[in-house]
Amino acid sequence: MLKKHGSLFTEIGGFDLAASWMGWENVFSCEKNPLGAAQQRPVLGRKFPRGNIGLVSPRFLAELMGFPVNWMESPFLSCSSKA
């Protein structure tokens, strides 16, 4: 089974390289630091074109963190209490 990971604070891609050695697939990379992004672009720019990380939806982030798809409809998150 192929494991997947996302790379936050990528800089020069050290963790991405180690993950590839382990057979993991990198599905996204993110670097907010302009200097780090400039260093990363020549190496990873062909595989991961620049994009706006701000376009990620909250639902996707919840799934990324391991919450179930229907976490917003969970009865445990209800604000109303029944007497």
C-alpha positions as CSV (number, residue, x, y, z in Angstrom):
1,M,0.0,0.0,0.0
2,L,1.4,3.4,-1.0
3,K,1.5,5.9,1.8
4,K,0.9,9.5,1.1
5,H,2.0,12.6,2.9
6,G,1.9,16.4,2.7
7,S,4.9,18.6,3.3
8,L,4.4,21.8,5.3
9,F,7.3,24.2,5.8
10,T,9.2,22.4,3.0
11,E,12.2,24.6,2.6
12,I,14.7,22.5,0.6
13,G,12.7,19.3,0.7
14,G,14.7,17.2,3.1
15,F,11.6,15.4,4.5
16,D,10.2,15.0,1.0
17,L,13.4,13.2,0.0
18,A,13.4,10.9,3.0
19,A,9.8,10.1,2.4
20,S,10.5,9.2,-1.2
21,W,13.3,6.9,0.0
22,M,10.7,5.1,2.1
23,G,8.3,4.8,-0.9
24,W,5.9,7.5,0.2
25,E,4.1,9.7,-2.3
26,N,4.2,13.5,-1.6
27,V,0.8,14.9,-2.5
28,F,1.5,18.6,-1.8
29,S,4.3,20.9,-0.6
30,C,3.9,24.3,1.1
31,E,6.4,26.9,1.9
32,K,5.4,30.4,3.1
33,N,8.9,31.8,3.6
34,P,9.8,33.6,0.4
35,L,13.5,32.6,0.6
36,G,12.6,29.0,1.2
37,A,10.1,29.0,-1.6
38,A,12.7,30.5,-4.0
39,Q,15.1,27.7,-3.0
40,Q,12.4,25.1,-3.4
41,R,11.0,26.2,-6.8
42,P,13.9,24.9,-9.1
43,V,13.8,21.5,-7.4
44,L,10.2,20.9,-6.8
45,G,8.5,23.3,-9.2
46,R,8.2,20.9,-12.0
47,K,6.3,18.3,-9.9
48,F,4.3,20.8,-7.8
49,P,3.5,24.0,-9.6
50,R,2.8,27.1,-7.5
51,G,-0.6,27.4,-6.1
52,N,-2.6,29.3,-3.4
53,I,-2.7,27.3,-0.2
54,G,-5.5,29.6,1.0
55,L,-7.9,27.8,-1.4
56,V,-7.9,24.7,0.7
57,S,-11.4,24.1,2.2
58,P,-12.0,23.5,5.9
59,R,-13.6,20.1,5.0
60,F,-10.4,19.0,3.3
61,L,-8.3,20.1,6.2
62,A,-10.5,18.0,8.6
63,E,-10.1,15.0,6.4
64,L,-6.4,15.6,6.2
65,M,-6.1,15.7,10.0
66,G,-8.0,12.3,10.2
67,F,-11.5,13.4,11.0
68,P,-14.3,11.4,9.4
69,V,-15.9,12.9,6.3
70,N,-19.2,13.6,8.2
71,W,-17.5,15.1,11.3
72,M,-19.7,18.3,11.0
73,E,-22.8,16.2,11.3
74,S,-21.6,14.3,14.4
75,P,-24.2,14.2,17.3
76,F,-21.3,14.9,19.7
77,L,-20.7,18.3,18.3
78,S,-24.3,19.5,18.8
79,C,-24.7,22.7,20.8
80,S,-28.3,22.0,21.8
81,S,-28.9,19.7,24.8
82,K,-32.0,17.7,25.3
83,A,-33.5,17.7,28.8
